[in-house]
Amino acid sequence: MTIAAYNPRHIPEGLTGLFSLALDLRWSWHHGSDSLWRAIDEETWKATHNAWLVLNSVSGDQLEALSNDEGFQALYQRQMESHRQFERVNTWYSDECGGELDNGVVFFCMEYGLSESLPLYSGGLGVLAGDYLKAASDLGMPVTAVGLLYQQGYFRQSVTADGQQLEFYPFNDPSMLPVSPLTDADEQWVRVAIPFPGRQVRLRAWKARVGRCDLLLLDSNDPRNEPGDRGITSELYSSNPEKRLQQEMVLGIGGWKLLRQLGIEPAVCHINEGHSAFAFLERALTWQQDHETDFETAHLATRATNLFTTHTSVAAGFDHFSPNLIRLYLTPWMDERGLTMDQLMALGSSSGGHSLRAGDEGSVNMALLALNMCGRINGVSNIHRKVTQTLFQPYFPRWPACDIPVEAVTNGIHTPSWDSPESDALWTKACGQDRWLRPLQSTCPLASVPDSDILAMRQAQRRRLVHYLRHRLASQHCEHSPGNNRDAACGLLLDAETLTLGFARRFTEYKRPDLLLTDPDRLLALLNNRDHPLQIVLAGKAHPQDLHGKELIRRWKSFSCLPAAEGKVVFIEDYDLGVAAELIQGVDVWLNCPRHPWEACGTSGMKVLVNGGLNLSQYDGWWAEAWDDSVGWAIRPGATFEELSAGNEHDHSDALELYELLENQIIPEFYDVDTSGHPGRWIERIRSSMNGLTATYSANRMVREYVESFYLPMVAQGKRRTPALAREIVMVHRDIASMWRRLRFTSVEARESNGEQVFSVDVYLDGIPEQFVTVELIAEASEYGPAITRTMAMKHPQGGSEHSYLYECAVPARPEGHYTPRIRLRDERLNLPLENTAILWRT
């Protein structure tokens, strides 16, 4: 396969625009062109929803005939004009942001879930990255994304008759994927190389067009590489640490080199998880070389515009690499860049620079490396922010978890990618055709939509889901192992009028996909209630190494084969974006029941909002922010972050609550109809959910929040960090560090005044300028009141000591010992304590 394969010369002159249309993944969410691809090759389009494959599957003769077909030409010209208008129209970014990010944002991620036709994803992280890119395109954000082009990607799944998961790894033929070789001005394929032990690894570059954004993908499968190196980008999330490190080097180091080779100097570098942390390092080292500075200065200058988003809820989820492995693979690159092993270990290992010592067990933690190289860090929900503060507290000695500088941007989903044709028509009628391209106002008049329209939408969606499930079960060869009833195994007992519950997630222990199986007899009673029946559709994969996750699939498969459950519970194999879209558009209730608080965000439930589906979810992640009694149901509402230490002790009580919600609220409400046959309370809940939550939990809102609250302020700070100022800050804080260990509290006194306590604190600063410190009085929350952090005012220097100062403040009276003074750094040029963790408490 060569670049010539991507030359549109084989397309008739009158249809050459098909080439660019097919390579723009906008067709994966903007369905105006569906009729065009269907007209070219309906069978291929229906089977793959891959416009590029459609274009490459038809003969030249057929294209020639279409070029002379007046009806097709009219359809083609309409789509070309629509695309031209899309490229010309003003956007939210062009109208609201004044070009402040014209150098653009680069976004790094290990996986991207844009379409089932581009299988470079495994789950929520990739789908979030894909939805981020699509929303950035809608809003006109100048974003360039960087990832890897996997030869196999994540595995494909099949499940045997007895419930055993089988994994398959089909080859991703790049010529059949909607990507093209990235070429330079001379139409040469762009390649980059990174140093490995004793060799250079060559990387080919590909481009996927995502509307207004580009996704650049690196591929090590160059014939000139050694066989082992060609396999670096073979599969997603290798369990081999050596290959995993190689992949993260290719992504971070190779990705930044590619940007440099293309002349892309972004205003902001945003990494999605710590896998890409080497990009921050390569960026700093490149800046150091360009400006002829030392590494400390380059580190400080560049980190101001580095954003690190983490989705991880447990420390074990962070990638760790041994010093020996790091030394083996990174030494050639570090030698080339002038970076030492001590410097790298100081940034990425809790053992610091001492990790060079023989026998030291310290490892490089990629999340810690990202933390030490970024200017800001965020979790992906308010609860996840607290979880992340706890995870990173060990790296902020003597700082309370609540002061760890983690922020939160709750994830959102790209609404146009997930809405059904029926819901799209309803939203268009109520709010206009371009509603998802700009901020959607909460006043969108869904309140005026008749109950009958909402009910008709839901009934049509459920009918379509049942039709899809029967077709899918047939493709799973249901007739080969029909169990007790062939019709049941093939979905013929599924009912388009029955309450349909959906669960589709990664099958792993903490997500508790078996919570409904806690009491099988109770569940069977729900499924077989003659007047108020329930049916369940499930999908999901277990990681190939997760034996417990595989056992959870086997348990559900076994349960679904019971005579009393057969045909009422179906498992759809090979969960991917295409399956997800069908399920979230058709189910009535989406179940999500992870162990609290391990759900970083949980975006799967957001996808049902636009379609009128309702959520039955653990009070965690986004649902803890969104839930109230009018929009859905919560398991253990009001659960606190502090329940983290409870482990699995709530599993039984959560299962009981899940059954009670289904038995006493959800199922009766669904079937409670008025004299006109409308379930009025259910429809009102749908209306409240759609109207109140859809816009808030959209990627449109998420991207705008990143722009307004992160990118723009970070760029403003980064512009101030010139080489000269960065060097000055480094020198100042180097001096402060040399004196910090000699700071002390000379005396602390408290007196009563007008019902308050006035604290006087005498501190010795050892020559640190007073403007670089803040003295605070701290009290934890107790029965005497909430937590207090009060800044103390400097009253005057103390006589008799050149570096002593008196600080005072008044606070509400509390018993002795409740207030503690502390000294921390103050420097408005830095993000503290992220960029300097120095703090002193009076013991």
NORDA-V298862 format. One record per run of one state. SS is the DSSP state (helix for helix, strand for strand, loop for the rest). FROM is the first residue (numbers start at 1). TO is the last residue. If there is no record, write none. Layout:
SS/FROM/TO
SS/FROM/TO
//
This chain:
loop/1/2
helix/3/6
loop/7/7
helix/8/10
loop/11/12
helix/13/15
loop/16/16
helix/17/22
loop/23/23
strand/24/24
helix/25/28
loop/29/30
helix/31/40
loop/41/41
helix/42/48
loop/49/50
helix/51/57
loop/58/59
helix/60/67
loop/68/69
helix/70/88
loop/89/91
helix/92/96
loop/97/104
strand/105/109
loop/110/111
strand/112/112
loop/113/119
strand/120/120
loop/121/123
helix/124/139
loop/140/142
strand/143/148
loop/149/152
strand/153/153
loop/154/155
strand/156/159
loop/160/164
strand/165/168
loop/169/173
helix/174/176
loop/177/179
strand/180/181
loop/182/182
strand/183/183
loop/184/188
strand/189/189
loop/190/190
strand/191/196
loop/197/198
strand/199/210
loop/211/212
strand/213/219
loop/220/226
helix/227/230
loop/231/234
strand/235/235
loop/236/240
helix/241/261
loop/262/267
strand/268/272
loop/273/273
helix/274/291
loop/292/294
helix/295/303
loop/304/305
strand/306/309
loop/310/314
helix/315/317
loop/318/319
strand/320/322
helix/323/337
loop/338/340
helix/341/348
loop/349/351
helix/352/356
loop/357/362
strand/363/365
helix/366/373
loop/374/375
strand/376/379
loop/380/381
helix/382/395
loop/396/400
helix/401/403
loop/404/405
strand/406/408
loop/409/412
strand/413/413
loop/414/414
helix/415/418
loop/419/420
helix/421/431
loop/432/445
helix/446/448
loop/449/450
helix/451/475
loop/476/477
helix/478/481
loop/482/485
helix/486/489
loop/490/498
strand/499/504
loop/505/508
helix/509/511
loop/512/514
helix/515/517
loop/518/519
helix/520/527
loop/528/533
strand/534/539
loop/540/546
helix/547/560
loop/561/565
strand/566/566
loop/567/568
strand/569/572
loop/573/576
helix/577/586
loop/587/588
strand/589/592
loop/593/602
helix/603/611
loop/612/613
strand/614/618
loop/619/622
helix/623/626
loop/627/631
strand/632/635
loop/636/640
helix/641/646
loop/647/650
helix/651/671
loop/672/679
helix/680/693
loop/694/697
strand/698/698
helix/699/720
loop/721/722
helix/723/740
loop/741/743
strand/744/753
loop/754/755
strand/756/764
loop/765/769
helix/770/772
strand/773/779
loop/780/781
strand/782/782
loop/783/784
strand/785/785
loop/786/787
strand/788/791
loop/792/792
strand/793/797
loop/798/803
strand/804/812
loop/813/819
strand/820/825
loop/826/838
strand/839/841
loop/842/843
//
